[in-house]
Amino acid sequence: MDVEMEGADEDQTQDHGEDKNRETVSWISCDICKRWYHVACAGARDNVEDIFCCGCHMVISKETRLTMPHLSTNLMRAFVSSKKKDIETITKELLLGNRASWRYAMMERIAEEHGRKPVRNVNLRNATRFQLGSIAGIMFLSDRSIEIINAFMKPVTDAYPRTSFDFSHYVIYPEIVVHLLQQKDGFTKLQAEMLYELFRHPSHYTGI
């Protein structure tokens, strides 16, 4: 695994929802496909002694062993409940634009096009909603689990007036689910994103 540091210009930091005052960005290369990624976006540890794979080697089928998607309703509720602090932190970081997120970056570009700030107040076009995707198709999340996530999010979003439904539904919720997949199944962020997309389109994965 190779890690490099380089100066970050304003466009780089804005595109990844990072602190615009940061002077450097860490990059990491996949040991298999050799592509380069931002360390924060890849969800990798910044440790040159580790082997890092972006997820390019993953083959998802009915034989794939996944924990979180196959939890019982009660175990899923218990797991989500145990991540209260994580959910609150992710929500606040996204509201402030301090978390690396391609979803936030898309919302930010739309906000800039229309001259509207902050990003959390933006409403989306239908085409962008489809591209971002919500958690509506993630069938392994029970209604009760979604209620728990919402209960943990609400006190945080209430502190930031006029946070739009679209920002909560198409940015915060998916980022939380991706994080939960990382936590329960030990994936990098890129791997969890791949699984998230597969669960949005269950016909691509016969094990669901």
N, C-alpha and C positions, 0 to 999 in steps of 0.2 A: 504494500500500500504506500503510495506517495502522497505527501501533503505539502502544499505550497501556500505561501502567503503573498498577497499582492495588494497594492493600493486600490481602494475601491472608489470609483467615481460616483457621482450622484445617481446616475441611471441604474447602476448595479444595485445600490442599496435600496432604491425605491422599488425596483422590480421584485425584490424578495422580501418586502415588508420589514426590512431591518432598520436599526437605528441609523439615521442619516448622518450622524456625527462620527460614526466609526471610520477609522482611517484604513483599515485592512480587512480583507476577506480571505478566509481559509478555503482552499480547494483540496479535493481528495480524488484520487483516481481509483477506479474499479480494477481489482487485480485480474479480472477475467476479460472484460470487454475493453478495458483501458480508457473508457470515457471519464471525463472530469466533471465533478459536481461540487457545489458549495457544501462544505461540511455541515452547516446548519440545515440546509434543505435535504441532505441525504440522511440526516439523523445519525451520522456516524460519530464515533468517538475520535477525538483529535489525538491519536496515538500512533506513531509511525511503526510501532512493533506489531500492531494488529493487522490481520488480513481483512480486507474490506471487499464485499461484493454488493453491487447496487441492486441485485435481484434479477439480473439478466439471465441467470441460470435456472430460475424457478419454473417448474412445470406443475401446474395446478390441475388436478384430476380428482376423481372420487377416492383415490388412494391417499391423497394428501392428508396428513394428520394436522388438523387444526383444533385448537382448544376452544377459543371464544365462541365461534359460530355454533358450536354444539353443546354449549352450556344449557342446562335446564332453566326454565323461567326463574325459579327461585335463586339458583346460583348466579344467573346473570344479574339479577337485581342486587345481590350481595356484592358482586364484583364491582358494578357501577357505583354502588354506594360507598365502597372503600376508596374510590378515586375522587372524592369530593374536592380535596385541595387541588388536585391536578386540573379538574374541570374548571374550578374558579380561576386558577392561574392562567390557563389557556384562554379563557374568555376575556380576562382583563388584558392580557398581552395583545390579543387580536384587536380589541377595541382601541388600544393605544397605538397599534401598528408596530409593535415591538416583537413580533414573532414571524420567523421566516415562513411564508405561506404564498404559494402561487395563486390561491383563491383570493387572498387579500390584494395581491398585485393586480389581478384582473379588475377587481372593484375599484382600486385606486386609479387605474387608467380611465375607467368610465367616469369617475368623479372629476378627473382633470379635464376630460372632454367637455363636460357640462359646467365646469367652473364651480363645482360644489364641493365643499369640505364641511365636516370631516367625512371620511370614507364610510363610517358606520351608519351614516344617514342616507346612503344611496339606495335607490330602487333600480332593479335590473330590467333589461329587455328580456322577452321570452327566450330568445335564442341564447342569451348568456346564461339564463337559468338552466337551460338544457345542458349547456357545456359544463357548467360547474357541477350540476347534479346535487340532489339533496339526499337525506337519509331515508326518503320515503320508500325506496326499494330494498332497503337493508332488512330483510325479513327476520334475521336472527335477533334483532332488537325488539323486545316485546313493548307493548304500549306502556307498561308500567316502568320499564327501564328508561324509555324516552321521557316519561314524566319526571323521573328522578334527575336525569340530566338537566331538564328544563328548570327544575326546582333549585338546582345548584347554580345555574346560569343567571336566573332572574334577578337576584339581589345585586349581582355585578352589573348586568345590563341596565338595571333601573337607575344606577348611579350615573349613567351617561344618557341624558335625555335624547329622545327621537331616534334611538337606535332602530334601524329599519328591520322589518320582518325578514327581508331578503338577506341582510347581513347575518342575522342570527341563523337563518335556515340554510343558506348556501355557503357560508364561510365558517361560522363557529361550530355548528353541529357536525359537519363532516370532519373538521380538524380534530374534534374530540374523539370521534369514532376511530379515525386513523391512529390517534394516540393510544386508544384502548387496545387496538389490535397489536400495536407495538409492545405494549406492556404485557399482555396475556400470552402472546405467541412468540415473543422475542424477536420480532422483525425489525429491520431498519425502517426508516420512514418511507423510503422508496418502495420497499417490499410491501409494506402495509398499504401504500397507495395503490399498488397493483392489485392487491386482494380486494380493496374497497371497490375498485372499478369492476372487478369480476362479480362481486356480490350485487352491484347495481344492475348487472346483466347476467342473472343466474343461468341462463341457457348456455353460457360459456363454461360453466363449471358444473359437472354432473353430480358432484358430491354434496350440493346444497339440498 
